[in-house]
Amino acid sequence: MLTEYVSHFGLRETPFARNQNPKWLYLSTQHKEAILKTRWTIEERGGLVLWRGDVGHGKSSMIEYLMTVWPKQFGWNCAKLQNTGTITSPRAFLSEVTAAFGLEPESNARLMATQLENWLLSQDIEGKTTLLFIDEAQTISSRAFPVVRDLLNLQTRDRILLQIVLCGQLTVDKKLKNFPALRSRIASVSTLAPLNYEETDAMLLHRFDLAGASDPFRICTPKAVRSIYDYTHGVPRDFITVAESAMKEAFLRDAARIDLEHVEQAIKSLTGRQDYIPVFGNEEMPAVPRPLMVDRATLSTLQTMQSYARAA
């Protein structure tokens, strides 16, 4: 159902969807670099990739994006493990992995390991690459964690049969220190940091464009974007939350654009702080022009890059 504040800004859907639909992912420079490094490692059968980043930096969204794109683009078998905090034993871990690839788990860990190895060998014979994403890896129990190394040991003379992307919060490093044999197997590491101002601006325009804006540049003023960025420090999830709240505030005041006053009210509402003092107070904020990297030609390029995701 299209809500009033969304239609007020001439959009056909909310630009702040609370789901992991890959079409919403904005590929910043660091996302593109992480994807390239990961792809190269997989193509070279390097075995293990590590992604790390704090909460809300887009790790899970990037998994969903690649789960959509890579099977279509390269024909790879892709599966993922999530809710890993519930995996407390090696048997439970193997059961989740076999089920993730559509197999009916055998009755015990030894049989499941054989089952998975035979299936991976059959996929390799057919020339198919098999990739497992493990989300929230820092929550896997210490009893189950060594299974990741065991999975990497499923290999032929020439290559590792199962490629794995470990994706976790920054605390995953502490866990890996307890498993030096596994840590030494990591072939590629990417760390997702907060976006810079230009990237958050581009992310917002990307979402407005996908939501159907006839002119994405007119919905939110540069002052408002800067204020949201300064408050959220470029964390994508937090930025989107504040931007959505500011859009609602703008609608309630019958404004044609999201402006600084709407961001200030949104932050007050979200934090419950009526004494909130905006970063720039009542002073005139220095004008920050929209960067050239987010002009209309760039928006068109982003659409092309994510055509696989949109087709999902």
N, C-alpha and C positions, 0 to 999 in steps of 0.2 A: 504494500500500500504506500502510495506517495504522500509523505507528510507535507504539511503546509509550508514549513520553512524551506524545504527542498524546492518545491514548485515556485516559491517566491523568488528564488534566484535563477529560475529558468532551467533547472536541472531535471533530468528524467529519472534519476535515482540518487540516493545519498552518496556523496563522495567519501564518506567516512564509515564505510561498512565495517562491522565488527567480525569479519570472517577472514579466512586466509585464501580467498580466491586469488590465484596468481596474477590476475589481470591488474590488481591494485599495486603490485610491487613496483616501486620506483628503483631502477638500477643505477645507483650512484657509482662513482669511480671505484670505490672499494668493493662494492658488490660485484662489479664486472671483473675486477682483478681476482677476487675469490673464486668466481665461477670458472675463469680461465685456468687458474692454477689447479683447481679440482679436476677439470676436464682433462688437462694434460696428464695429471697423475693417473687418472682412470685409464686413459688411452695407452699409457705406458705400463699398465698393470702394476702400479706402485703399491697398491694394497690399502693403505690407511691414510686418511686425510682428517685433519682436525680444524673445526671452526669453533671459535670462541667469541663471546661477546656478552655484554651485560643485558639485563632484562629490557625488552622492548626495542632491541636494535635490529630486528627483522630476520633472525636466524630461521625460525619456523616458516616464515613466509617465503624465504628463499628455498627451503626444502620443497614446499608445495609448488613453487614455480618450476623447479627443475624436475620434479616428479611428473609434471605436465609436459614440459618442453623436450626433455631428453629422450623419452620413449618415442616421440613423434619424429624428432630430428635424427636420432642415431639408431633407433630400434632397441635401446637398452632395456633390460629388465630392471625396474626400480621398485623398491619397497621401503617402508619406513617402520621403525619402532617408536612408539610414543607411550606416554604414561609409564615410563621406565622405572619410576619410583616403586611400582608394585612388583618389579622383578627382583626376587630375593634369593634365587638359587640358580645354579647352572642348568638344571633341568628346565626350570621356568623360562630361562633365557632362550635356550634352544627351541623350546616349544613355541615361543613368540616369533622367533626368526622363521621357522618352517611354516608357520601359519601365515606370516606376512607375505610369503611367496606363493600362497595358495595351496600348500601341501597339508595333508592331514597328519599331525604329529604322531610319531610312534609312541610306544608305551614307556620307554625309558631313554635316558640321555644317550647311551651308546648307540641304540638303534636310530635315534633321531640324527645323530652325527653322521652315521652311515647313509641314512636316507638323504640328508642334505648334500653330502658329498657326491652321491650318485646323480642327484638332480643337477648339481652344478657342473659335473662332468658332461652330462648330456647337453646342457646349454652351451658349454664351451665347444663341444664337437659341432654344434650347429652354428658356431661363430657368433654367439650372442654374449654380450657383456652383462654381468649381473652386479647390481649396486644396491647396497643397503645403507639407508640413512638412519642414524640412531640419534633421536632428539632428546634433549635434557639428559645428556650422558652423565652429568655430575650426580644424578640421583640414583644411578644403578648401584646396587649393594656391592660391597667389597667381595662378597662370596661369588657373585655372578660376573664381576668385571673381567676376570681372567678368560672367560669364554670368548671375548673379542679376539684375544691372541690366538686361541684355538681355531677360530674361524679363518683367521689369516693363514693358518698352517694348512688349510685345505688348498692344495696346489698341485699342479703337474710339474714336470721337470722344467718347463719353460715359463710358467706364469702362475700368479695367484688367481684362484678361481672366483673369489668373492671380494669385490671392492667395497670398502666401508668408509662412510663419512661420519665421524664422531662430532656431534654438535652439542655444545654445552655452554653454560655460563662460565665466567672467569675462574670460578672455584674448581673447574674440572682439572686445572693444572695441579692442584693439591692432591687430587685423587690419583692422577697419573704418576706423581712422584713415588707412590707406593707400589707402582708396577713398572719398574725400569725396563723390563724385557718388552713390554707393550709400547712404552714411550719411545723406545729406540726404533720401533717399526714405523713411526709416523713419517710419511714421505713429504707432506705439505701441510703448512699451518697458515690459517688466515684469521685475523682478528678484526671483528666489526666494531668500529668506534662510532660515536655520535656523528651525525651529519653536520657539515658546515652550513653557514647561512644560505649560500647559493644553492646548495643541494636541497635544503628544506623548502626553499622557495620553488625549486623545480618539482619537488615531490608534490607540493600542494597544487601547482598548475597541472601536473599530470593527472591528479585525481579529479580536478574540476573538468578537465577535458574528457576523461572517460565517462564522467557522470552526465555529459551532454551539454556542457556550457558552450554557448555560441562564441563567447569571448572570455576565456579563463582569466585573463589579466584584469578584468574589471570587477571581479567578485570581492577581492580582498586587497586593501591598500598596502603598499610597501611598508608603511609605518606599523600596520597591524601584524604583518608577517614578521617584521623585526622584533616586535614586542613578544610574540609567541615564541620565537626562537630564543630570545634572551631568557625567558622564563623556563623553557624546557631544555635548554642547552643542546638542542639538536637531537634529542632522543625521539625517534620516529613515532613510537606509540604515544608518548606524552604530547608531542606536537599535534598529532591528529585529534587527540582528546580535547585539547584546549581550542583548536580551530573549530571543531564541531560545536562546542559550547558557545564560542564567539559568534558563529553563524546563527545560532538560535537567538542569542541576545540581539543581534542585528535585526532579525525578523520581528521580534517582539516590539522593537522600536520603529518598525516600518522603514528601515534604512535600505538604501539601494546597494550599499557596499558594506563589507565588514571593515570597521575602522578601529582605531586605537581604543576608544572608549568602550567598545564592545568586548575587546580582549580583556581590558581591565575588569569589567563586570564579570566576565566568564571566570577569570582567575579567582575573584572574590567568591563566586558561587561554588567553584570546585573545591576551594580550600577552606571555605567557611570563615575566611578572614576579611571582615569588613574594613579592617584598618590597613589593607594591602596598599602599599605605595608602589606605583609603577616604576619601572627602571628609569624612565626619563622624566618622571614627575610632571609638572605643568610646563616644562620647557619645550621649546620647539625641537622635535627630534631631527637630527641631520638627515637630509634626503639621501636615501640609498637606492639608486636606480636598479631596476631589474636587470640582472646580468644577461649578456648576449647569449649565454649557453642555454637559455630557456626561451628563445624566440619561437615563433610559430614553426619554423623549419625544424627546430629541435624536437618540438612536440610531435611533429609528423614522424621524425626518425624514431622516437620512443614507441610510437604506435607500431611501426614496422618491426622493431626489435621484439615486441611482445605479441606478435601475431599468433604464435603457437599457443601462448597462454590464453588469449582471448577466444580461440577456437574451442577451448575445452568446454 
